[in-house]
Amino acid sequence: MTAVPVDLAGARDGTIAVRAASGTMVAGRVRLATSFWARFRGLMASAPLNPDAGLYLPVNSIHMLFMRFPIDAVFVSSQGADGDRRIVAIRAGLPAWRGLVMPIRGASGVLELCAGTAARQGLQPGDVVRFGQPANPGADPVAAPPDPT
């Protein structure tokens, strides 16, 4: 795998990329929500995610209150010595404003991705992902691009 492992503690509220074990890009611009405020805010009241964007929260449960769009939640384990994180559970198509995902055993974080990303990328529990340098540094990691019409 070509992604350079990222130390989340050293990349506070920065941006990472997430790749599957095959090297396929899952999301090229994932914002890290490592501070209390960033975790509290999450994606509440934000614009819909760009298909290549997401948010990583170092938590094992989430809610959908104040969310304006559906997401896929991909729960991952802690980083291993090789930089890999195993997918522990996937909650696809979580609807806006409804729902709570109770704590997921074995998860140390969750990737909140554009709804449909998990299926489109063929992600399954047990698969491996790796965090690395962002694919497009400097771009807004969460907001969808403006509608050209």
C-alpha positions as CSV (number, residue, x, y, z in Angstrom):
1,M,0.0,0.0,0.0
2,T,1.4,3.4,-0.9
3,A,-0.3,5.7,1.6
4,V,2.1,7.2,4.1
5,P,0.7,6.5,7.6
6,V,-0.5,9.6,9.4
7,D,-0.2,10.3,13.1
8,L,-3.6,11.7,14.0
9,A,-2.2,13.4,17.1
10,G,0.2,15.4,14.9
11,A,-2.5,16.3,12.3
12,R,-5.1,17.9,14.6
13,D,-8.1,19.0,12.6
14,G,-6.1,18.6,9.4
15,T,-7.0,16.6,6.3
16,I,-6.1,13.0,5.4
17,A,-6.9,10.6,2.6
18,V,-8.3,7.1,3.1
19,R,-7.3,4.2,0.9
20,A,-8.5,0.6,0.8
21,A,-5.9,-2.2,1.1
22,S,-5.9,-2.5,-2.7
23,G,-4.7,1.1,-2.9
24,T,-8.1,2.4,-4.2
25,M,-8.9,5.8,-2.9
26,V,-12.0,5.7,-0.6
27,A,-12.0,9.4,0.2
28,G,-9.3,11.8,-0.8
29,R,-10.1,14.6,1.5
30,V,-11.2,13.6,5.0
31,R,-11.2,16.2,7.8
32,L,-9.9,15.1,11.2
33,A,-12.2,16.0,14.1
34,T,-9.8,15.4,17.0
35,S,-10.5,18.4,19.2
36,F,-13.5,18.5,21.5
37,W,-15.2,21.3,19.5
38,A,-14.6,19.6,16.2
39,R,-16.0,16.3,17.5
40,F,-19.0,18.1,19.0
41,R,-19.8,20.0,15.7
42,G,-19.1,17.0,13.4
43,L,-21.1,17.5,10.3
44,M,-24.1,19.2,12.1
45,A,-25.5,22.0,9.9
46,S,-22.8,21.6,7.3
47,A,-23.4,21.4,3.5
48,P,-23.7,17.9,2.0
49,L,-20.4,16.0,1.6
50,N,-18.5,16.0,-1.7
51,P,-18.4,12.3,-2.9
52,D,-14.6,12.4,-2.3
53,A,-14.8,14.0,1.2
54,G,-15.6,12.9,4.7
55,L,-15.0,13.4,8.4
56,Y,-13.0,11.2,10.8
57,L,-14.1,11.2,14.5
58,P,-12.1,9.2,17.1
59,V,-15.3,7.9,18.7
60,N,-17.3,4.6,18.5
61,S,-20.8,5.9,18.4
62,I,-22.6,8.8,16.6
63,H,-26.0,10.4,16.2
64,M,-27.7,12.0,13.2
65,L,-29.3,14.9,15.1
66,F,-29.1,18.3,13.2
67,M,-27.7,16.5,10.1
68,R,-29.1,17.7,6.8
69,F,-28.1,14.8,4.6
70,P,-27.6,11.0,4.9
71,I,-24.1,9.5,5.4
72,D,-22.3,6.2,5.5
73,A,-20.6,5.5,8.8
74,V,-17.6,3.3,8.6
75,F,-16.3,2.3,12.0
76,V,-12.6,1.3,12.2
77,S,-10.2,-0.2,14.7
78,S,-7.1,1.4,16.1
79,Q,-4.2,1.7,13.8
80,G,-1.9,-1.4,13.8
81,A,1.9,-1.3,13.8
82,D,1.7,-1.5,10.0
83,G,-0.6,1.5,9.7
84,D,-3.6,-0.5,8.8
85,R,-7.1,-0.1,10.4
86,R,-9.7,-2.8,10.1
87,I,-13.3,-2.0,9.3
88,V,-15.3,-3.2,12.3
89,A,-18.8,-2.2,11.1
90,I,-20.6,-0.2,8.4
91,R,-23.9,1.7,8.9
92,A,-24.8,2.7,5.4
93,G,-27.4,5.3,4.4
94,L,-28.0,6.7,7.8
95,P,-30.9,9.2,7.4
96,A,-30.6,12.8,8.3
97,W,-32.1,13.9,11.6
98,R,-32.9,10.4,12.7
99,G,-31.0,7.8,14.5
100,L,-28.3,6.9,16.9
101,V,-25.6,4.4,16.4
102,M,-24.8,2.8,19.7
103,P,-21.2,2.1,20.6
104,I,-19.5,-0.4,18.2
105,R,-17.3,-2.9,20.0
106,G,-13.7,-2.8,18.7
107,A,-14.1,0.6,17.0
108,S,-11.8,3.4,17.9
109,G,-13.1,5.8,15.2
110,V,-15.6,6.4,12.5
111,L,-15.4,7.7,9.0
112,E,-18.4,9.7,8.0
113,L,-18.7,9.5,4.2
114,C,-21.1,10.6,1.5
115,A,-24.0,8.2,1.4
116,G,-23.4,5.3,-1.0
117,T,-19.6,5.5,-0.7
118,A,-19.3,2.2,1.2
119,A,-21.3,0.3,-1.4
120,R,-19.6,2.1,-4.3
121,Q,-16.1,1.2,-3.0
122,G,-17.2,-2.4,-2.1
123,L,-16.2,-1.9,1.6
124,Q,-17.1,-4.7,4.0
125,P,-16.4,-5.4,7.7
126,G,-13.0,-7.0,8.0
127,D,-11.5,-5.0,5.1
128,V,-8.4,-2.9,5.8
129,V,-8.1,0.9,5.2
130,R,-5.1,3.1,5.7
131,F,-4.9,6.9,6.4
132,G,-2.4,8.9,4.4
133,Q,-1.7,12.3,3.1
134,P,-4.6,14.1,1.4
135,A,-5.1,13.7,-2.3
136,N,-5.9,17.4,-2.8
137,P,-4.3,19.5,0.0
138,G,-5.7,22.9,0.5
139,A,-9.2,22.1,-0.8
140,D,-12.2,22.3,1.5
141,P,-12.4,18.7,2.8
142,V,-16.1,18.7,3.6
143,A,-18.2,21.0,1.5
144,A,-19.5,19.9,-1.8
145,P,-18.4,21.9,-4.8
146,P,-20.8,24.6,-6.0
147,D,-23.5,23.4,-8.4
148,P,-22.5,24.6,-11.9
149,T,-26.1,25.1,-13.0
